C-alpha cells in the first residue's frame, strides 16, 4: 500500500517517458504532467539496443540531452509527479547511455532528468 504522505518526485521528460505506451509498461499507469523546459541543454539521438526498451518505445533511437552551457539552448518537455518507487522503475527503463541528475527548469522548479552519461 503506498504511503499517502510520501512526497511526490518530480521527473522532467523530453523523450519516450512522455509516451503513453512507455508509461503504461514502465509505471503501470498513464502519468499526468505539465509543460516546462530545460534551459542550457542541447538534444541529440542515441541508438537503443536493449530489447525491453525497444519493445516499450517501439523506437530504435531515443532523444538524449547534454549540457551546452548556453542558456538560449532549451529542451521542451513535461514534468511528471511520480512516486519514489516509480523513479526506481524509470531508472530501470533508461539504458546505460543515460544518468539521472537534478536540474532547475525554466519554471524555477527542481526536477530529475536523464542526460547523457
NUKE-19406 format. One record per residue (C-alpha): residue in one letter; residue number from 1; x, y, z. Coordinates in pm, 1 decimal. Layout:
BEGIN
<atom type="a" seq="NUM" X="X" Y="Y" Z="Z"/>
...
***
This chain:
BEGIN
<atom type="x" seq="1" X="0.0" Y="0.0" Z="0.0"/>
<atom type="x" seq="2" X="157.0" Y="336.1" Z="-99.8"/>
<atom type="x" seq="3" X="231.9" Y="580.0" Z="178.4"/>
<atom type="x" seq="4" X="-17.5" Y="864.9" Z="137.9"/>
<atom type="x" seq="5" X="220.8" Y="1118.0" Z="298.4"/>
<atom type="x" seq="6" X="505.5" Y="1033.0" Z="60.1"/>
<atom type="x" seq="7" X="634.7" Y="1342.6" Z="-117.7"/>
<atom type="x" seq="8" X="589.6" Y="1328.4" Z="-495.1"/>
<atom type="x" seq="9" X="907.4" Y="1314.1" Z="-700.9"/>
<atom type="x" seq="10" X="931.9" Y="1548.0" Z="-999.6"/>
<atom type="x" seq="11" X="1067.8" Y="1398.5" Z="-1321.5"/>
<atom type="x" seq="12" X="1123.4" Y="1604.1" Z="-1637.5"/>
<atom type="x" seq="13" X="1089.9" Y="1408.6" Z="-1961.7"/>
<atom type="x" seq="14" X="1177.1" Y="1532.2" Z="-2310.3"/>
<atom type="x" seq="15" X="1156.7" Y="1188.7" Z="-2473.8"/>
<atom type="x" seq="16" X="989.9" Y="849.3" Z="-2462.4"/>
<atom type="x" seq="17" X="874.2" Y="871.2" Z="-2098.7"/>
<atom type="x" seq="18" X="610.4" Y="1112.6" Z="-2236.4"/>
<atom type="x" seq="19" X="464.5" Y="828.2" Z="-2448.7"/>
<atom type="x" seq="20" X="151.2" Y="663.8" Z="-2306.6"/>
<atom type="x" seq="21" X="267.3" Y="310.3" Z="-2403.0"/>
<atom type="x" seq="22" X="604.4" Y="361.8" Z="-2230.6"/>
<atom type="x" seq="23" X="431.1" Y="499.6" Z="-1918.8"/>
<atom type="x" seq="24" X="195.8" Y="201.1" Z="-1902.3"/>
<atom type="x" seq="25" X="478.5" Y="-53.1" Z="-1940.0"/>
<atom type="x" seq="26" X="714.3" Y="131.9" Z="-1700.6"/>
<atom type="x" seq="27" X="476.0" Y="263.4" Z="-1432.5"/>
<atom type="x" seq="28" X="155.7" Y="66.9" Z="-1489.1"/>
<atom type="x" seq="29" X="-40.7" Y="388.9" Z="-1533.3"/>
<atom type="x" seq="30" X="-66.0" Y="698.6" Z="-1751.4"/>
<atom type="x" seq="31" X="111.5" Y="997.0" Z="-1595.7"/>
<atom type="x" seq="32" X="-31.3" Y="1346.5" Z="-1566.0"/>
<atom type="x" seq="33" X="214.9" Y="1627.0" Z="-1629.7"/>
<atom type="x" seq="34" X="266.2" Y="1988.9" Z="-1718.0"/>
<atom type="x" seq="35" X="476.9" Y="2151.2" Z="-1986.4"/>
<atom type="x" seq="36" X="811.8" Y="2303.1" Z="-1891.7"/>
<atom type="x" seq="37" X="1156.5" Y="2333.2" Z="-2045.1"/>
<atom type="x" seq="38" X="1520.1" Y="2273.9" Z="-1962.3"/>
<atom type="x" seq="39" X="1749.0" Y="2569.0" Z="-2042.1"/>
<atom type="x" seq="40" X="2118.1" Y="2524.7" Z="-2122.9"/>
<atom type="x" seq="41" X="2092.8" Y="2182.1" Z="-2289.3"/>
<atom type="x" seq="42" X="2115.4" Y="2052.1" Z="-2648.2"/>
<atom type="x" seq="43" X="1943.9" Y="1737.5" Z="-2778.6"/>
<atom type="x" seq="44" X="2082.7" Y="1453.1" Z="-2992.5"/>
<atom type="x" seq="45" X="1979.5" Y="1093.3" Z="-3056.3"/>
<atom type="x" seq="46" X="2119.5" Y="771.6" Z="-2909.4"/>
<atom type="x" seq="47" X="2075.5" Y="424.1" Z="-3058.7"/>
<atom type="x" seq="48" X="1882.0" Y="186.8" Z="-2831.8"/>
<atom type="x" seq="49" X="1970.9" Y="-183.5" Z="-2837.4"/>
<atom type="x" seq="50" X="1804.2" Y="-301.3" Z="-2511.6"/>
<atom type="x" seq="51" X="1519.9" Y="-536.1" Z="-2621.4"/>
<atom type="x" seq="52" X="1285.4" Y="-435.6" Z="-2335.7"/>
<atom type="x" seq="53" X="1326.1" Y="-63.2" Z="-2406.8"/>
<atom type="x" seq="54" X="1284.3" Y="-121.1" Z="-2781.6"/>
<atom type="x" seq="55" X="964.1" Y="-315.7" Z="-2711.7"/>
<atom type="x" seq="56" X="824.3" Y="-46.9" Z="-2480.2"/>
<atom type="x" seq="57" X="903.9" Y="253.0" Z="-2702.3"/>
<atom type="x" seq="58" X="893.1" Y="97.3" Z="-3049.4"/>
<atom type="x" seq="59" X="1185.1" Y="324.8" Z="-3141.5"/>
<atom type="x" seq="60" X="1548.6" Y="234.5" Z="-3217.5"/>
<atom type="x" seq="61" X="1674.0" Y="589.4" Z="-3147.5"/>
<atom type="x" seq="62" X="1579.4" Y="797.7" Z="-2844.7"/>
<atom type="x" seq="63" X="1646.9" Y="1164.1" Z="-2771.8"/>
<atom type="x" seq="64" X="1928.9" Y="1237.4" Z="-2528.0"/>
<atom type="x" seq="65" X="2042.9" Y="1574.9" Z="-2392.2"/>
<atom type="x" seq="66" X="2365.8" Y="1716.5" Z="-2263.6"/>
<atom type="x" seq="67" X="2459.2" Y="2048.1" Z="-2109.3"/>
<atom type="x" seq="68" X="2558.2" Y="2311.7" Z="-2367.5"/>
<atom type="x" seq="69" X="2649.2" Y="2598.6" Z="-2135.4"/>
<atom type="x" seq="70" X="2430.0" Y="2829.8" Z="-2348.0"/>
<atom type="x" seq="71" X="2106.3" Y="2929.8" Z="-2170.0"/>
<atom type="x" seq="72" X="1946.1" Y="3013.6" Z="-2506.1"/>
<atom type="x" seq="73" X="1952.1" Y="2638.9" Z="-2582.4"/>
<atom type="x" seq="74" X="1630.8" Y="2492.8" Z="-2445.6"/>
<atom type="x" seq="75" X="1466.9" Y="2149.7" Z="-2438.9"/>
<atom type="x" seq="76" X="1086.0" Y="2134.4" Z="-2426.3"/>
<atom type="x" seq="77" X="924.6" Y="1856.4" Z="-2226.2"/>
<atom type="x" seq="78" X="686.3" Y="1757.4" Z="-1950.0"/>
<atom type="x" seq="79" X="721.2" Y="1748.6" Z="-1570.4"/>
<atom type="x" seq="80" X="556.1" Y="1447.9" Z="-1409.5"/>
<atom type="x" seq="81" X="478.5" Y="1385.0" Z="-1041.7"/>
<atom type="x" seq="82" X="574.5" Y="1027.6" Z="-965.8"/>
<atom type="x" seq="83" X="645.6" Y="819.7" Z="-656.9"/>
<atom type="x" seq="84" X="992.0" Y="720.0" Z="-532.5"/>
<atom type="x" seq="85" X="909.5" Y="363.0" Z="-644.6"/>
<atom type="x" seq="86" X="822.9" Y="489.2" Z="-993.4"/>
<atom type="x" seq="87" X="1155.4" Y="675.8" Z="-1006.1"/>
<atom type="x" seq="88" X="1329.4" Y="341.2" Z="-948.6"/>
<atom type="x" seq="89" X="1123.2" Y="197.5" Z="-1238.2"/>
<atom type="x" seq="90" X="1231.7" Y="490.6" Z="-1458.8"/>
<atom type="x" seq="91" X="1596.5" Y="425.3" Z="-1362.8"/>
<atom type="x" seq="92" X="1549.9" Y="63.5" Z="-1473.9"/>
<atom type="x" seq="93" X="1390.1" Y="172.2" Z="-1805.1"/>
<atom type="x" seq="94" X="1674.2" Y="407.3" Z="-1900.5"/>
<atom type="x" seq="95" X="1976.7" Y="242.6" Z="-2063.4"/>
<atom type="x" seq="96" X="2341.7" Y="295.2" Z="-1961.3"/>
<atom type="x" seq="97" X="2379.0" Y="592.4" Z="-2200.6"/>
<atom type="x" seq="98" X="2173.5" Y="797.7" Z="-1953.2"/>
<atom type="x" seq="99" X="2232.2" Y="918.3" Z="-1599.6"/>
<atom type="x" seq="100" X="1982.1" Y="1091.7" Z="-1371.1"/>
<atom type="x" seq="101" X="2066.7" Y="1442.6" Z="-1249.0"/>
<atom type="x" seq="102" X="1879.4" Y="1715.4" Z="-1062.7"/>
<atom type="x" seq="103" X="1818.7" Y="2032.1" Z="-1265.4"/>
<atom type="x" seq="104" X="1634.2" Y="2362.5" Z="-1234.8"/>
<atom type="x" seq="105" X="1371.8" Y="2401.3" Z="-1505.1"/>
<atom type="x" seq="106" X="1266.5" Y="2725.2" Z="-1674.3"/>
<atom type="x" seq="107" X="969.7" Y="2748.0" Z="-1433.7"/>
<atom type="x" seq="108" X="1217.7" Y="2756.6" Z="-1142.6"/>
<atom type="x" seq="109" X="1128.3" Y="2415.4" Z="-1001.9"/>
<atom type="x" seq="110" X="1383.4" Y="2140.2" Z="-943.2"/>
<atom type="x" seq="111" X="1329.8" Y="1804.1" Z="-1108.4"/>
<atom type="x" seq="112" X="1516.8" Y="1489.4" Z="-1202.6"/>
<atom type="x" seq="113" X="1609.6" Y="1444.1" Z="-1568.0"/>
<atom type="x" seq="114" X="1801.2" Y="1181.4" Z="-1764.3"/>
<atom type="x" seq="115" X="2102.8" Y="1322.7" Z="-1951.5"/>
<atom type="x" seq="116" X="2396.1" Y="1176.3" Z="-2145.7"/>
<atom type="x" seq="117" X="2608.4" Y="967.9" Z="-1907.6"/>
***
